[in-house]
Amino acid sequence: MSTIVIYKTKYGSTKQYAEWISEDLGCDAVDAKNVKVDDLLGYDTIIYGGGLYAEVINGVSLITRNIDKLRDKKIIVYTTGITPSDVREYYDGEVIDKNFKKGVPENIKIFNFLGKMIQKELTPVHYAAIVSLKKIMSAKKNPSDMVKLLLELCDADGDFSDRKYIKELVEYAKEN
Ligand SMILES: Cc1cc2nc3c(=O)[nH]c(=O)nc-3n(C[C@H](O)[C@H](O)[C@H](O)COP(=O)(O)O)c2cc1C
């Protein structure tokens, strides 16, 4: 059974998880920018990781656009983000709707991990996006729970990544 981990990262969190997963599985972890879909055809299990940016899984179109070519593969997609676990069930549904418009194909399983957001490391574009989101959300009268959550997330500042989160993914990847 050959396995590969591919990741797309902006601040390093998704890469960190890719390295932990590849260590546990004894396989390579490769930056998605160096990968084309045809490079994946020789593997049985493909693990794709991307950070969440406005609910979009960074770079996941490498998988979703090529799903026909990857039909016979076992595919695992993991996300990293700062959404806390108590709202994940609701939130993960939103992420699925946005990234898998036709629903999640049967050969794909998704895992979601806490990542990192260090305010002082944000690019000017990302910082501006967070400030503008905060402004829009703060102006809402009678904010919904989701709006309150987004406001809270805009202020998140820290690295919440933890190797312990990959356990279930690694076990699933090892299953035949
Ligand atoms: C502009 C911006 C938008 C973000 N949007 C989301 C989001 O929709 N959901 C989420 O859980 N985290 C969100 N995050 C947090 C990132 O997903 C998190 O920092 C992730 O670990 C980044 O992974 P990477 O460093 O590997 O790219 C956002 C961060 C930024 C800067």
The ligand as an SDF file (V2000), in Angstrom:
LIG
                    3D

 31 33  0  0  0  0  0  0  0  0999 V2000
   -7.8220   35.5230    6.1670 C   0  0  0  0  0  0  0  0  0  0  0  0
   -7.9850   34.2750    6.9970 C   0  0  0  0  0  0  0  0  0  0  0  0
   -9.1700   33.5350    6.9050 C   0  0  0  0  0  0  0  0  0  0  0  0
   -9.3330   32.3860    7.6790 C   0  0  0  0  0  0  0  0  0  0  0  0
  -10.5170   31.6910    7.5850 N   0  0  0  0  0  0  0  0  0  0  0  0
  -10.7110   30.6080    8.3920 C   0  0  0  0  0  0  0  0  0  0  0  0
  -11.9290   29.8850    8.3370 C   0  0  0  0  0  0  0  0  0  0  0  0
  -12.8230   30.1580    7.5450 O   0  0  0  0  0  0  0  0  0  0  0  0
  -12.0940   28.8650    9.2210 N   0  0  0  0  0  0  0  0  0  0  0  0
  -11.1340   28.4960   10.1250 C   0  0  0  0  0  0  0  0  0  0  0  0
  -11.3590   27.5850   10.9110 O   0  0  0  0  0  0  0  0  0  0  0  0
   -9.9420   29.1440   10.1540 N   0  0  0  0  0  0  0  0  0  0  0  0
   -9.7150   30.1870    9.3120 C   0  0  0  0  0  0  0  0  0  0  0  0
   -8.5090   30.8420    9.3320 N   0  0  0  0  0  0  0  0  0  0  0  0
   -7.4110   30.3030   10.1350 C   0  0  0  0  0  0  0  0  0  0  0  0
   -6.4880   29.4160    9.3070 C   0  0  0  0  0  0  0  0  0  0  0  0
   -7.2050   28.4020    8.6760 O   0  0  0  0  0  0  0  0  0  0  0  0
   -5.4590   28.7470   10.2140 C   0  0  0  0  0  0  0  0  0  0  0  0
   -4.6330   29.7450   10.6270 O   0  0  0  0  0  0  0  0  0  0  0  0
   -4.7380   27.5680    9.5450 C   0  0  0  0  0  0  0  0  0  0  0  0
   -4.0350   26.8470   10.5320 O   0  0  0  0  0  0  0  0  0  0  0  0
   -3.7650   28.0410    8.4880 C   0  0  0  0  0  0  0  0  0  0  0  0
   -3.0940   26.9460    7.9150 O   0  0  0  0  0  0  0  0  0  0  0  0
   -1.7450   27.1520    7.0850 P   0  0  0  0  0  0  0  0  0  0  0  0
   -0.8320   27.9830    7.9300 O   0  0  0  0  0  0  0  0  0  0  0  0
   -1.1780   25.7890    6.9060 O   0  0  0  0  0  0  0  0  0  0  0  0
   -2.1140   27.8010    5.7960 O   0  0  0  0  0  0  0  0  0  0  0  0
   -8.3090   31.9590    8.5690 C   0  0  0  0  0  0  0  0  0  0  0  0
   -7.1200   32.7100    8.6420 C   0  0  0  0  0  0  0  0  0  0  0  0
   -6.9430   33.8460    7.8690 C   0  0  0  0  0  0  0  0  0  0  0  0
   -5.6590   34.5960    7.9850 C   0  0  0  0  0  0  0  0  0  0  0  0
  1  2  1  0
  2  3  1  0
  2 30  2  0
  3  4  2  0
  4  5  1  0
  4 28  1  0
  5  6  2  0
  6  7  1  0
  6 13  1  0
  7  8  2  0
  7  9  1  0
  9 10  1  0
 10 11  2  0
 10 12  1  0
 12 13  2  0
 13 14  1  0
 14 15  1  0
 14 28  1  0
 15 16  1  0
 16 17  1  0
 16 18  1  0
 18 19  1  0
 18 20  1  0
 20 21  1  0
 20 22  1  0
 22 23  1  0
 23 24  1  0
 24 25  2  0
 24 26  1  0
 24 27  1  0
 28 29  2  0
 29 30  1  0
 30 31  1  0
M  END
$$$$
